[in-house]
Amino acid sequence: MRKLNIGFNNPKLAFLQKDIRQGGIFYGWDFSFTYGVFRNSIQIAASLLQSPLFDISRPNYLNFGGMGSSIGHEITHSFDELGKLINKFGNIENWWDRETVTNYDLRKKCMINQYSSFYSNATRLNIKGEQTLSENIADNGGLKLTQRAYKEWVQFHGEEDGLPGLNYAPSQLFWIAAAQIWCAVHRLDSLRYHITKGFHSPPEFRLKGSFANNEEFAKDFMCELGTKMNPVDKCSIW
């Protein structure tokens, strides 16, 4: 991954550009992640394998929080509204048993209602919880996956040092790195279109929903139970 940081100007990496073009997935200058449901595969644009998402020379709580949560998001798409209908071979099949489907349907109602209650002051619109369900599932599940993965990494490799000049523990810096990927500025018309037509919640609510639903976040930042970022009623599917 260190070599991919320099892009496709290196002749040794030219074959990657050719493979990506023929596969119809990404060009080297694209800036996106995607989950190919019919291939059951994750594609990561080479341009993303650099700071602020990833850098091999920096502490891993930043890499897990940035790149890890994005990868976890794509993995969780295997278990969302579409993923549940496509098996590991990319064939259409309802591959969950009845009990799993029942529990999933019950839990997703919580998440639909939660995100539908989010209100954008700028647009005076509520988020469409059902329309954005699959992406919200992936945000919540992906964040939980990468946080658990980082805790397991620490068990094997030991606690890392914090960052100089910042009075935050490594566990807190993980969450800050995960939150940083949602920093964004929208024009009002763009934000309104995003809410009414988009399948992703606006970045503000992608962060608020997935963090507020995570007990480990509340524990690491000592959020009092019943506050906005540590509600009594949390939604969890995976």
C-alpha positions in Angstrom: 0.0 0.0 0.0 3.0 2.3 0.5 3.7 2.1 -3.3 0.1 2.9 -4.2 0.5 6.3 -2.4 2.4 7.6 -5.4 -0.3 6.8 -7.9 0.1 5.5 -11.4 3.0 7.7 -12.6 5.3 4.8 -11.7 5.6 2.5 -14.8 5.8 -0.5 -12.5 2.1 0.2 -11.5 0.8 0.7 -15.0 -0.7 -2.8 -15.1 -3.0 -1.8 -12.2 -4.4 1.0 -14.3 -5.0 -1.3 -17.2 -6.7 -3.9 -15.0 -8.9 -1.3 -13.4 -10.0 0.2 -16.7 -10.8 -3.2 -18.2 -12.8 -4.1 -15.1 -14.8 -0.9 -15.4 -14.2 -0.1 -11.7 -11.9 2.9 -11.1 -9.3 5.1 -12.8 -6.2 5.9 -10.7 -7.4 9.4 -10.1 -10.9 8.4 -8.8 -11.7 9.2 -5.2 -14.1 6.6 -4.0 -14.8 3.3 -2.3 -17.4 0.9 -3.5 -18.8 -2.6 -2.8 -19.5 -4.7 -5.9 -22.5 -6.7 -4.7 -22.5 -9.0 -7.7 -18.7 -9.6 -7.4 -18.8 -9.7 -3.6 -15.7 -7.5 -3.7 -14.5 -4.1 -2.4 -12.8 -1.6 -4.7 -10.6 1.2 -3.2 -9.3 4.0 -5.4 -5.5 4.3 -5.2 -5.9 8.0 -4.5 -7.5 7.2 -1.1 -4.4 5.3 0.1 -2.8 8.4 1.6 -3.4 10.9 4.4 -5.8 11.7 5.9 -7.3 8.2 5.5 -4.1 6.2 5.5 -0.4 6.6 6.1 1.9 3.7 7.1 4.2 6.0 9.1 1.5 7.3 11.5 -0.2 5.7 14.5 -2.6 3.0 13.6 -5.5 4.5 15.6 -5.6 7.1 12.8 -5.5 4.5 10.0 -8.1 2.3 11.6 -10.3 5.3 12.3 -9.9 6.7 8.7 -9.3 4.0 6.3 -10.6 1.2 8.5 -14.1 2.7 9.0 -14.4 3.2 5.3 -13.5 -0.4 4.6 -15.8 -1.6 7.3 -18.6 0.4 5.7 -18.1 -1.5 2.4 -17.9 -4.9 4.1 -21.2 -4.2 5.9 -22.9 -3.6 2.6 -22.9 -7.4 2.3 -25.5 -7.4 4.9 -27.8 -4.5 4.0 -31.1 -4.3 2.1 -29.5 -5.5 -1.2 -26.7 -7.6 0.2 -29.2 -9.9 2.0 -30.6 -10.9 -1.4 -27.3 -11.6 -3.1 -25.2 -14.6 -2.1 -21.4 -14.8 -1.9 -21.3 -15.9 -5.6 -23.2 -12.8 -6.8 -26.4 -14.8 -7.4 -29.8 -13.6 -6.4 -30.8 -15.7 -3.4 -32.5 -15.0 0.0 -29.6 -16.6 1.9 -30.7 -15.7 5.5 -32.8 -18.0 7.6 -36.2 -16.9 8.9 -35.0 -15.9 12.4 -32.3 -13.7 11.0 -34.7 -11.9 8.7 -37.2 -11.4 11.5 -34.5 -9.9 13.8 -33.1 -7.8 11.0 -36.6 -6.4 10.1 -37.2 -5.5 13.8 -33.9 -3.8 14.2 -34.0 -1.8 11.0 -37.2 -0.1 12.1 -35.3 1.4 14.9 -32.7 2.8 12.6 -35.3 4.1 10.1 -37.1 5.9 12.8 -33.9 7.3 14.3 -32.5 8.8 11.1 -36.0 10.0 10.1 -36.0 12.1 13.3 -32.7 13.9 12.3 -33.5 17.5 11.2 -31.4 19.7 9.0 -31.7 23.3 10.3 -30.2 24.6 7.1 -32.8 23.1 4.8 -35.6 22.6 7.3 -35.9 19.0 6.1 -35.8 15.7 7.9 -33.5 12.9 6.8 -35.3 10.1 4.9 -34.5 7.2 7.1 -35.9 4.5 4.8 -34.3 5.9 1.7 -30.9 6.0 3.4 -31.2 2.8 5.3 -28.6 0.7 3.6 -25.9 3.4 3.9 -26.8 4.0 7.5 -26.5 0.3 8.2 -23.1 0.3 6.6 -21.9 3.4 8.5 -23.0 1.9 11.9 -21.7 -1.6 11.2 -18.4 -0.4 9.6 -17.6 1.8 12.6 -18.3 -1.0 15.0 -16.1 -3.4 13.0 -13.1 -1.2 12.7 -13.2 -0.2 16.4 -13.2 -3.8 17.4 -10.4 -4.5 15.0 -8.3 -1.7 16.4 -8.9 -3.0 20.0 -7.7 -6.4 18.9 -4.7 -4.9 17.2 -3.8 -3.2 20.5 -4.1 -6.5 22.3 -1.4 -8.0 20.1 0.9 -5.0 19.6 0.4 -2.9 22.7 -0.9 0.6 23.4 0.3 3.4 21.1 1.5 6.8 22.1 -0.8 9.8 21.7 -0.2 12.8 19.5 2.1 15.6 20.7 0.3 18.7 21.9 -3.1 17.0 22.1 -4.6 15.9 25.4 -6.4 12.9 24.0 -6.0 9.2 24.6 -5.3 6.9 21.7 -8.8 5.4 22.0 -10.2 9.0 21.7 -8.0 9.8 18.7 -9.4 6.8 16.9 -12.9 8.4 17.1 -11.5 11.8 16.0 -9.9 10.2 13.0 -13.2 8.4 12.1 -15.1 11.7 12.5 -12.7 13.7 10.4 -13.7 11.8 7.2 -17.2 13.5 7.5 -15.9 17.0 7.4 -17.7 18.7 4.5 -19.2 21.9 3.2 -22.4 21.9 1.1 -24.1 24.6 -0.8 -27.7 24.9 0.3 -29.2 23.6 -2.9 -26.8 20.7 -3.0 -27.6 19.8 0.6 -31.4 20.0 -0.1 -31.0 17.7 -3.1 -28.8 15.4 -1.1 -31.5 15.0 1.5 -34.5 14.6 -0.9 -32.9 12.4 -3.5 -29.7 10.9 -2.1 -29.2 7.4 -0.6 -26.6 8.7 1.8 -27.4 10.8 4.8 -25.6 14.2 4.9 -22.1 13.8 6.5 -23.3 15.6 9.7 -25.9 12.9 10.3 -23.7 10.0 9.2 -21.4 10.9 12.0 -24.1 11.7 14.6 -26.1 8.5 14.0 -23.2 6.0 13.9 -21.3 7.6 16.9 -24.4 8.0 19.1 -25.3 4.4 18.5 -21.9 3.2 19.6 -21.5 2.4 23.3 -17.7 2.3 23.0 -17.6 6.0 21.8 -19.7 7.1 24.8 -17.4 5.1 27.1 -14.2 6.6 25.7 -15.4 10.2 25.9 -17.4 9.6 29.1 -20.7 10.9 27.6 -23.4 10.9 30.2 -26.2 8.5 29.5 -29.3 10.2 28.1 -27.3 13.0 26.3 -27.4 13.6 22.6 -24.3 11.5 21.8 -25.2 8.7 24.3 -29.0 8.2 24.1 -30.7 5.6 26.2 -32.3 4.0 23.1 -29.6 3.1 20.6 -30.1 1.3 17.3 -27.9 -1.6 16.3 -28.3 -4.1 13.5 -24.8 -5.8 13.3 
